[in-house]
Amino acid sequence: MRFWLRNEEMALEAMVQRLTAVCKRTDEIMHQDITPLCAADIQDQLKKRFAYLSGGRGQDGSPVITFPDYPAFSDVPDKEFQNVMTYLTSIPSLQDAGIGFILVIDRRQDKWTSVKASILRIAASFPANLQLVLVLRPTGFFQRALSDLAFKFNRDDLKMKVPVIMLSSVPELHGYIDKSQLTEDLGGTLDYCHTRWLCHRTAIESFALMVKQTAQMLQSFGTELAETELPNDVQSTSSVLCAHTEKKDKAKEDMRLALDEGQSILENIREPLAKSGEQSLNQDELDNQTTVQRLLAQLNETEAAFDEFWAKHQQKLQQCLQLRHFEQDFREVKSSLDALAQKIATFTDVGNSLAHAEHLLKDLASFEEKSSASVKRAHTLSLEGEKLIDTKHYAVDSIRPKCHELQYLCDQFAAEVERRRGLLSKSLELHGLLEASMKWCDEGIYLLASQPVDKCQSQDGAEAALQEIEKFLETGAENKIQELNKIYQDYESILTKDLMEHVQKVFQKQEGMEEMFHRRQASLKKLAAKQMRPVQPVAPRPEALTKSPCPSPGSRRGSENSSEGSTLRRGPYRRAKSEVSESRQGRSSSTGHEEESLAVLRRHVMNELLDTERVYVEELLCVLEGYAAELDNPLMAHLMSPGLQNKKDILFGNMEEIYHFHNRIFLRELEEYTDCPELVGRCFLERMEEFQIYEKYCQNKPRSESLWRQCSDCPFFQECQRKLDHKLSLDSYLLKPVQRITKYQLLLKEMLKYSKSCEGAEDLQEALSSILGILKAVNDSMHLIAITGYDGNLSDLGKLLMQGSFSVWTDHKKGHSKVKDLARFKPMQRHLFLHEKAVLFCKKREENGEGYEKAPSYSYKQSLNMAAVGITENVKGDVRKFEIWYNAREEVYIVQAPTAEVKAAWVSEIRKVLTSQLQACREASQHRTLEQSQSLPLPTPPSTSPSKGTTRNIKKLEERKTDPLSLEGYMSPSSLLKPPEKGRGWSKTSHPLEAPEDNDGWSSAEELMNSSDAEEEGRVGPRKLVPGKYTVVVDDEKGSPEALAVRNGDMVEVVQEGDEGLWYVRNLSSSKESWVPASSLSALLGMSGSAQCLSSSESSAGSTLLSASSSCSESCGVPLSDLQG
């Protein structure tokens, strides 16, 4: 760097010296160093032409200055005369001027007095050497004679340094100066134009000034360029280079204009020669030509000096720009390599299974492939730096260390990758040994479990079994772990704490299996040695299986080897199952053998659960990293179709949430049950709430399927599949969560099958039920999201309890008789959704599409508030039918289930809902009744004390709190409270229930006769009155107390029971109150009897049956507007 700066300083000094010399030589050429006077300065004086330099020469080459006849010569100021003389004498070359000037003074038309004055004035102020003065005296006779006489007498006054010769005529002048050197006015042939001469002189001097100024300008510009500080970034350096280049181009343009100007002047000087070949240039014109040529040479010298400097300066700027680019790329590449180093440093995992190690090796290879671009760029940059060094860049000291650093970082990264590959290869090798050992142990255990006990009782059977065992043990040399210490020594570099525990468990399992074989061998050898009736050998004790640990969670089916191992295991597994079943039917003495076999089968199921769980987690990770993450990769954006933009949440749903749950929580907890697989049900029960995330995934699946079908041909998915080396497309992997949640119940069933006598059997059964419940909830939710046309929020209806398809008949009190008849015989096909707060009637639409799009859709038709619903369990004529009625049987829906079992399940679930509502109403009613009983007026019969009656009534109420719920059927608490006509449904725009399919929109108009079996076959007796609100169903014909005066349709409140069969009643229509006999009150309220039905009365504090016209307390009925939110 310093060397380069010194070189630039030297280049600047050389240019400055050369340009200074140009300026000096220019002044010398123009004689500015002697007489700094220009024609432009005295142009007006030169135009007077009282003296001029014609270019003529004397015989010895002396320049000739002519003083033409100028009458006003005496009027020319001395200053002007002095300037003109000085300028004219400075024009000829120094050599010619050194010879001396010849002055020709033409005074032929003048007087002697003027001649004398002119001679004296010239002699006094002429600034150069004079060789000869030639005077043409006046031509007039008198003036000639006078001049002759005066000249003789004034010779001394006119005495000059040179001789003065008085000439009488022009021919005499020709004797001193050749005619070719004299102008035409002096009888010569010299071509002279004073205006042209003045123009040439002005142009030459202007050009000389331009040359000098150009040299000075370039000198200043070079100094400015050399003193410019080099920027530290690419952009600023580029800007400086552009700015300097622009200035250089402008300077070069100025020099080009100057050269053009000089060439133009030169052509003007040579113009006479171009017009006529016979003409020649006089000496002054030749001198002008020489002057211009010399000035052009100086200008070329100026340009050459500047070009040489600019080449070095430009090289410096370009190298500076190269350096800034190199430094910027170096920072980026180093940052990238540092990031790669940090990333590779995080690759500390060596894998917990064979498949995991293979996956890590693939990840490492993928990482190496992705990082190859950065490493390649580092190598390329290093080569670029070496090239800069080879081209003698001025910043070699800065470039070379950076090249070495890049090479070091690349080598270090490559070494670390190779180290990681070596560790993972060792891990792969170790896990291969462990899996081979586990596979060998499993096959050995299956062999023991599959040997028939009864066949081993004979000598031949024992010997055959013994040979089979010995043959199997011979394979152990290839598959089992020989020396544990050697494993520790060979794989010390990768043995983590967990991996060492895994090795120990596998070795312990191997030892336990070999111990079982040795015991079986000993038993079989005894049997083979006996020559008597064979006795059944004792099977290995169950404790031996307990001591022998189960396969570690390290086994994973992700590679071809593990898949083959799994296939090999299934064969003996099935054989073990069948033969174990046969042995169970055999002798009772084989219980220990059976328990051993069941333990083996449980371990197999547990291994299957763990293996598939790990594979499942890996597949989710591959999808998230290989597809979902790539959607945000800008390098893949060009492969995406517009329909994929911002659709990651739709395509993948909450798969990431599912992955984190299984990877961080569930898989790790499952591995804790490796040694006790029969207790794995607890793991499922503890995490049952987290499994609800699958419901969200399944609900999004139709949208995901639809998006996939639209974009499945997108190059983005094909590229991702190629990178992942997947044989199946993405849609197969998007189905994995749905398949996994269904797989759990199959594995739990298998585990429960082999664990019925174990400690965790109940937990397994509960876990299985819970998983099945989740599957049902998922299935229900898939149907629920297919409902269209419902304006409200389905979540406001409470939990979905059941859903299914039914045939439905309607039987309403209102409507046309023809519609009634039509509805009675033609059912409607409806899909019912039973929620906690409502039951929805929907029409199932045709299935279409593919995959999840085949799921049916449902058109909402009607909804019934469960607070106003009642049911009749049995309908005459079909055991599959039941009734759902609404608003005291104002609307009746006869529902036919596909089977009697489905009907029983629905009736049971509806009964639970109504029972829970009834219980809530009772508690509220009891609390309100106790509060009101203290302030009620009571009748005072002669034999009864009011206080006693009150006390007894309160006691009755308290006793009723503990009465069992013994109703055969219930009606919803508010089913008897007739809501407004428009409040029937759950939506302001609810659709009426349809008539038969060919007459949609119609319903029956009359109530069916014999709506239930109870109405036809039996009646219940009068029911007990209880406090609550009721509707009067008949007019008061028997004459109730005048204070009450009720009519049909009035709403009354039965407040409290008194003595002597009296009830305290309040007429809510007239706000009147009175005591009424129980018999009269029952008749008014229609309490004499009713068909068997299911109802829940919110007014009943005890437990009795209410008629279809009874009413309930308003406080327990949930208003429709509140439920709708």
Disulfide bonds with the S-S distance in Angstrom:
none
